[in-house]
Amino acid sequence: MVASRSQGRWKTALAAFLPGIFLLGFNIGTGSVTTMATAGANYGMTLLWTVLISCAATYLMIATYGRFTLVTGQTALEAFRKHIHPAVGIFFILALGVGVCGSVMGVMGIVAEISYEWSKTFIEGGVGPIYWAAFFCAIAYFIFWSGRTQAFERALAVIVAIMVGCFVLNFFILMPPVADMAAGLVPSVPEVSSNDTGPLLLIASMVGTTIFSGLFIIRTTLVKEAGWTIEQDKQQRRDAAFAAIMMFVISASIMAAAAGSLFVEGIGLDRASQMIGLLEPLAGPLAVTIFAVGIIAAGVSSQFPNLLMVPWLLCDFLGTTRDMTLWRYRIFVFLISLLGLIVPLFDARPVFVLILSQAFNVVLLPLTVACIFYLGNRADLMGTHRNSLLTNVGLSGIFLFSLVTGYMGYQGLTDMLAG
């Protein structure tokens, strides 16, 4: 009886954080790992301030979008279509859909590349990237086949726990000096390193991968699926805080691992697979294995939401039931899954593409902020629960921050292309 009650309490506690875990798995993928590792390897901990500001902004955006759904019962795309203009909803579906396709290709490309390099440590010649990509695509699609949101969330809870454990453990193995980490919290832009990716483009990419527009739009779907109302506002804010804090912990751990090993040795990072070969002589096979497992978990955890995003967005926009067991969705998601085989098949280089795509996300952010600023201040929708003055100030700050980092990304890209 005691064991049964204890198990029931554990399940209740887990259920309370499952939406946040889903967001964490969605947000921390191989794009985040690659971007943070590149920043740490090329510039040490000097860009840690970008992660801190981005995670704080992410919390406010998650909580504000979630609160809108708690009050109105409408998802973001429903609200865009009904209260702004259908074209806004269509734009988000198209822009995020293109981003998902690129992410699926890049994510599986890096996961396959990392798995291939790692497999060389215990199998002569390793297992080819195409086989790894097919294996992980099949796993993601198999879990999707159940069609139940709770199944995705519980699968993500396990994978995210593995990912968090791996990156945090690696942080303690490869931790840079505490003074360097503290200094990195002070905003500054370092000099351009000898590597291809300049600090301006990396800053934009770090902001884009953390303050991701798709994250906030999907958040409203999760809140509606959970059946929460305004009475659960405190719970949804706690859930949002959990997701944002863990995003900072994981991102900082990845950056610190690269800074404490590659940066101190003056070794930059251009390909994710370099982490395997470069880390081993510096940190030993244990750290390499832990890092490889963490990247694989990050890739697989972000693949589930990538597969779900476009079908969910379409359902929200059209106001139809999110029944992922329908054959049209299963076929559609299967086709998206096949995109994960493109990078291994054509031996493409996914790292720069991922960093560039993360930086592109910053372009969507101002519109995402403007939409919730408008909707959250409408008395006919929100009543007495309209945005507070503090929330509006915070949203205005995020809007300006997104414009600045968007310009920095544009400047960084043009500087790189120019020479």
C-alpha positions, 0 to 999 in steps of 0.5 A: 500500500505504501509502495503504491501511494509512493508510486502514485505520488511519483507519477503525479510529480512527473506528470506535472513536469512532463510538458517542461521536459518535452520543451527541454527535449525539443529545445536542446538538440544537436543544433544546441550542442553544436552551437554551444560546443563551438562557442566554448571551443573557439571563445572559451566562456566569454559568451556565457552571458548570451545563454543566461539572457536567452534562458531568462527570455525563454522563461518569460516567453514560455510563461506568457504564451502558456498563460494566454492559453490558460485564460482563453483556451486557444492555442497560438495558431488559433489566436493568430488566425482568429484575432490577427490574420490567417496570413500570420498563422500560415507564415509561421507554419511555412517558416517553422516547417522549412526549419523543421526539415532542415533540422531533421537533416542536420540532427540526424546527420550529426547524430550519425556522424558522432555515432560513427566516430564513437563506434570506431573506438570499439569496432574496427572501421566503425559502423557507417553513418547511414546505418546509424541514421536509419536506426535512430530515424526508425526509433523516433518513428516507432515511438511516434506511431503510438500517436499519444502525446503522453507516450512522447513525453514519457519517452522524452523524460527518459532520454532527457534524463540521460542527456542531462546526466551525461552533459553535467557529468562531463562538465565536472570532468572538464570544468574550466576555472570558476573565474572564467565562468564568472567573467563570461556572465559579463556581456562582451564580444570577443575578437574573431578567432582563426576559425570560420564561425565568428562571435557575432554569428555564434551569438545570433545562433545561440539566441536562435537555438534557445529563444526558439519561436516554435517552442512557444507556439508548441507550448500552447498546444501542450498546455491545452492538451494538459487541460490546464486552466488559469487555476494552474498558472502557478504550476505552468510557471513552475514548469516553465522555470524548470525548463528554462533553468535546465536549458541553462545548466545543459547549455553551460555544461556543453560550453564549459566542457569544450572550453575546459578542453579544446579552448585551453589547447587552442583547438577550434571546432568545425565539425561535431565529430571532431569532439570525439577525436580531440577530446580523447587525448585530453580527457580520456575515453570515459569523457568521450563516451559520456559526451557521445551518449549525451549528443545522441540523446540530445539528437533523438530527443529533439527528433520527436518534436521535430516530427510532431511540429508540422502536423500539430501546427496544421491541426491547431490552425485548422481547429481539428483534433490532434489525432496522430494515428490518422494515416495522412499524418503517419505518411507525412511524418514518415516522409519527414523522417526520411530526410534524416538520411540525406546528410549521411547519403550525400556525405554533407557537412551539417554543422555550419548549416545547423549554426546558420539555421539557428541564427535564422530563427532570430528573424522569426523572434520579433514577430513572435514577441509582437504577436503575444504582446498584442494578444496578451494586452487585449482586454476582450481576450484576457480580461483581468489577466492582461499582461502586467507592466513588468511582463510588457517591459520584459517582452519589449526588452526581448523584442529589442534584444532579438533585433540587435542579435538578428543584426549581429547575425547578419553582420557576422554572416556577411563578414564571414562571406567577405573573407 
